[in-house]
């Protein structure tokens, strides 16, 4: 099967900026259990996050919103972010919207039926015969898994151009009226954003996509995800995630590398989803990376927070600007509990 190539990559963020100290004060006013919030409030100070971007004004988050209102905000914001990231990626690739043959859309923080690419595609000039693959439920792993799906589709049909778009609006999914400690942690970590990429088989572009792999651990459904609740989604975010990564990641990466025909030592740079500062620390420990090796991951987390699926693409975008090493492995964790991997070789 031909190898697909990453032609372009672009990111987008919504207009409202939230400073971490503002997030802490909003949380202090909004959460129902003041004593619990005060006990856990240090998570805002220790998250190593300075700013995040949100799809709604700050005062929106202190109001009461049900499913319908949350999803209305999701649809409006997600369509705008989809368009912004897509047009930027197409411009970088030197392609017109009409030259795209297929699109993979990943989003887990809202419901769009018809899906986002069906809503936005006609407006921006995507063809009416475009192949569409909307994917729901991948969570934070969606940036890596979604790009892998698009790359496999491009490789299976030489000469076709595939668009990958990931949009997440985590901030409007978090319930500030919740009494769950995980919701406080999520309020200190999550932001909103989008990323888009164009892939096709053949030579050129930023990098060759040499393959992908995944690891799903059994009996881990309670580690990460969303619970469907009234009046919104309840975050599942277990405090055991960093130690789990520290204990399990190395073997998982070795297994994925084996399936890709390489050894872990063959990788020049890991490009990781920065789920949180403790997650980054756990990755460095598990893979025996020098402290500070994941500097770009820390920068993205500090400036944007955890945007779920698009976040790994934000890191890759900075790595490309800095100069992509010869061999890079992208990794991201998501509900399942899952680790997704994608192998890139610089063009």
C-alpha positions in Angstrom: 0.0 0.0 0.0 1.4 3.5 -0.9 2.5 5.7 2.0 0.5 8.8 2.7 2.0 12.2 3.3 1.1 15.0 5.6 0.8 18.0 3.3 -0.2 20.7 5.8 -1.3 21.4 9.3 -3.2 24.3 10.8 -4.7 25.2 14.2 -7.5 27.5 15.4 -8.7 28.8 18.7 -12.0 30.6 19.7 -12.0 34.4 20.6 -12.5 34.4 24.3 -9.4 34.2 26.5 -9.4 33.0 30.0 -6.6 33.6 32.5 -6.0 30.9 35.0 -6.6 33.2 38.0 -10.0 34.1 36.4 -10.9 30.4 36.0 -10.2 29.9 39.7 -12.4 32.7 40.8 -15.3 31.6 38.5 -15.0 28.1 39.9 -15.0 29.4 43.4 -18.2 31.2 42.8 -19.9 28.5 40.8 -19.2 25.2 42.5 -21.9 24.0 45.0 -19.5 22.7 47.6 -17.2 25.6 48.7 -15.3 23.4 51.2 -14.5 20.8 48.5 -13.5 23.5 46.1 -11.2 25.2 48.6 -9.6 21.8 49.3 -8.9 21.2 45.7 -8.3 24.8 44.5 -4.5 24.3 44.4 -5.0 22.3 41.2 -5.5 25.7 39.4 -2.1 26.9 40.8 -0.2 23.7 40.0 -1.6 23.0 36.5 1.1 25.1 34.8 -1.5 26.8 32.7 -1.5 30.5 32.1 -4.3 31.0 29.5 -7.0 29.1 27.7 -9.4 29.9 24.8 -13.1 29.6 25.2 -16.1 29.5 22.8 -18.4 31.5 25.1 -18.0 34.7 27.2 -16.8 34.2 30.7 -20.2 35.2 32.3 -21.9 32.4 30.3 -20.2 29.8 32.4 -21.8 31.0 35.6 -25.3 30.6 34.2 -27.5 27.5 34.3 -27.5 25.7 30.9 -29.2 22.5 29.8 -28.4 20.1 27.0 -30.1 22.1 24.3 -28.3 25.4 25.1 -24.9 23.7 25.5 -25.3 22.0 22.2 -26.5 25.2 20.5 -23.3 26.9 21.6 -21.3 23.8 20.5 -22.7 23.8 17.0 -22.2 27.5 16.4 -18.6 27.5 17.7 -17.6 24.1 16.2 -18.8 25.1 12.7 -16.8 28.4 12.9 -13.6 26.6 14.2 -14.0 23.9 11.6 -14.1 26.5 8.8 -11.2 28.5 10.2 -8.9 25.5 10.6 -9.9 23.9 7.3 -9.3 27.0 5.2 -5.9 27.6 6.8 -4.8 23.9 6.2 -6.0 24.1 2.6 -4.1 27.3 2.0 -0.9 25.8 3.4 -1.4 22.8 1.1 -2.0 24.9 -1.9 -5.4 23.2 -2.6 -8.9 24.4 -3.3 -11.8 23.0 -1.2 -13.0 21.3 -4.4 -9.8 19.3 -4.6 -10.6 17.4 -1.4 -11.9 13.9 -1.9 -12.7 12.9 1.6 -12.9 14.3 5.1 -12.5 12.7 8.6 -14.1 14.8 11.4 -13.4 14.0 15.0 -15.4 15.7 17.8 -16.6 14.4 21.2 -17.8 17.4 23.1 -21.2 17.9 21.3 -23.7 16.3 19.1 -23.9 17.3 15.4 -26.4 15.4 13.2 -25.9 16.3 10.4 -22.2 16.1 11.2 -20.0 19.2 11.1 -18.5 18.6 7.6 -22.0 18.3 6.2 -22.9 21.6 7.8 -19.8 23.5 6.8 -18.7 21.8 3.6 -21.1 23.4 1.2 -20.4 26.9 2.6 -16.6 26.6 2.1 -16.8 24.8 -1.3 -16.3 21.1 -0.5 -17.7 19.0 -3.3 -21.1 17.3 -3.0 -19.6 13.9 -3.7 -17.0 14.1 -0.9 -16.6 11.0 1.3 -17.4 11.8 4.9 -16.2 9.9 8.0 -17.5 11.6 11.2 -16.0 10.0 14.4 -17.4 10.4 17.9 -16.1 9.1 21.2 -12.3 9.2 20.8 -11.8 12.0 23.3 -8.2 13.2 23.8 -6.9 10.4 21.6 -8.9 11.7 18.6 -6.2 13.9 17.2 -3.8 11.1 16.6 -6.4 8.4 15.8 -8.3 10.7 13.4 -5.1 11.6 11.5 -4.3 7.9 11.3 -7.7 7.2 9.8 -7.3 10.0 7.2 -3.8 8.7 6.3 -5.1 5.2 5.8 -7.9 6.4 3.6 -5.4 8.4 1.5 -3.0 5.5 1.2 -5.8 3.2 0.1 -6.8 5.5 -2.8 -3.7 6.9 -4.4 -4.1 10.4 -5.8 -6.9 11.4 -3.4 -6.7 14.3 -1.0 -8.1 13.8 2.5 -8.9 16.4 5.0 -8.8 15.7 8.8 -10.5 18.1 11.2 -10.7 17.9 15.0 -12.9 20.3 16.9 -13.5 20.2 20.7 -15.4 22.6 22.9 -14.5 21.1 26.3 -15.3 24.2 28.3 -19.1 24.1 27.6 -19.3 20.4 28.5 -18.0 20.8 32.0 -20.7 21.3 34.6 -19.8 23.9 37.2 -22.9 22.9 39.2 -21.4 19.4 39.7 -20.4 18.1 43.1 -17.9 15.7 41.6 -14.2 16.6 42.4 -13.3 15.6 38.8 -15.3 18.5 37.5 -13.1 20.9 39.6 -9.9 19.3 38.1 -11.4 19.6 34.6 -12.3 23.2 35.1 -8.6 23.9 35.9 -7.4 22.1 32.8 -9.7 22.2 29.7 -9.9 24.7 26.9 -11.3 24.8 23.4 -9.7 24.6 20.0 -9.5 22.9 16.6 -6.9 21.6 14.2 -6.9 20.5 10.5 -4.6 18.6 8.3 -4.4 17.5 4.6 -3.0 14.1 3.7 -2.5 12.2 0.4 -0.4 9.4 -1.0 2.8 10.1 -2.9 5.9 12.2 -2.2 6.4 15.7 -0.7 4.7 17.6 2.0 5.8 17.9 5.6 6.3 14.2 6.5 5.5 10.7 5.5 3.0 8.9 7.7 4.6 5.4 8.1 1.9 3.8 10.1 -0.2 3.8 13.2 -1.1 1.6 16.1 -3.2 1.5 19.2 -3.3 0.0 22.7 -6.6 -0.6 24.5 -6.3 -1.7 28.1 -9.2 -3.9 29.3 -11.3 -3.0 32.3 -10.3 0.7 32.2 -13.6 2.3 31.2 -13.8 4.3 34.3 -10.5 6.1 33.9 -11.5 8.8 31.3 -14.6 9.8 29.4 -18.0 11.5 29.7 -21.1 10.5 31.7 -24.4 11.6 30.1 -26.2 13.5 32.9 -28.8 16.2 33.3 -28.2 19.0 32.5 -25.0 18.1 30.6 -22.0 15.9 30.5 -20.2 14.7 33.6 -16.5 14.4 33.2 -14.7 11.1 34.0 -11.2 12.0 34.9 -9.5 9.6 37.3 -6.6 10.7 39.5 -4.9 7.4 38.7 -4.2 8.5 35.1 -0.6 9.7 35.7 0.6 6.6 37.7 -1.2 4.4 35.2 0.7 6.0 32.3 4.0 5.8 34.3 3.5 2.1 34.8 2.0 1.1 31.4 3.2 3.4 28.7 6.7 2.0 28.0 5.4 -1.5 27.3 2.5 -0.1 25.2 5.0 2.0 23.1 7.3 -1.0 22.6 4.3 -3.1 21.4 3.2 -0.4 19.0 6.8 0.1 17.7 7.0 -3.7 17.1 3.9 -3.6 15.0 5.4 -0.7 13.0 8.7 -2.5 12.5 10.9 -0.3 14.6 12.4 -0.1 18.1 11.7 2.6 20.6 15.3 3.7 20.3 14.7 4.4 16.6 12.4 7.3 17.5 14.1 10.7 17.5 11.3 12.6 19.2 8.0 11.8 20.8 5.1 14.2 20.1 2.7 13.8 22.9 -0.8 14.9 23.9 -0.2 17.1 27.0 -3.2 16.1 29.1 -1.8 17.9 32.1 1.5 18.6 33.7 1.4 15.4 35.7 0.7 13.5 32.6 3.7 15.0 30.9 5.9 14.2 33.8 4.6 10.6 33.8 5.4 10.2 30.0 8.9 11.5 30.5 9.4 9.1 33.4 7.9 6.1 31.7 9.9 6.5 28.5 13.0 7.6 30.3 13.1 10.9 28.5 15.4 13.7 29.8 13.4 16.1 32.0 12.2 18.9 29.8 12.3 16.8 26.6 8.6 17.5 26.1 9.1 21.3 26.2 6.7 22.0 23.3 4.0 20.0 25.1 4.5 22.2 28.2 4.3 25.3 26.1 1.0 24.3 24.4 -0.5 23.3 27.8 0.6 26.6 29.3 -0.9 28.7 26.5 -4.0 26.7 25.6 -4.7 24.1 28.4 -5.9 20.7 27.4 -8.2 21.0 24.4 -8.7 17.3 24.1 -8.2 15.8 20.6 -6.7 18.8 18.8 -4.0 19.4 21.4 -1.5 16.9 20.0 -1.8 18.6 16.6 -0.9 22.0 18.3 2.3 20.3 19.6 3.0 18.8 16.1 2.5 22.3 14.5 5.2 23.7 16.8 7.5 20.8 16.2 7.2 21.3 12.4 8.0 25.0 12.9 11.0 24.1 14.9 12.2 21.5 12.5 10.7 18.0 12.4 13.2 15.3 13.4 13.8 12.4 11.0 11.5 10.1 12.9 8.7 11.2 15.3 6.1 9.2 17.1 2.8 10.9 18.1 1.0 9.6 21.1 -2.2 10.5 22.8 -4.4 8.9 25.5 -8.2 8.7 25.4 -11.2 7.0 26.8 -11.1 3.3 26.7 -8.4 3.6 28.3 -6.5 3.9 25.0 -3.1 5.0 23.7 -2.9 6.0 20.0 0.3 6.2 18.1 1.3 7.5 14.7 4.8 7.3 13.1 6.1 10.2 11.0 9.2 10.5 9.0 10.4 14.0 7.9 10.1 14.6 4.2 
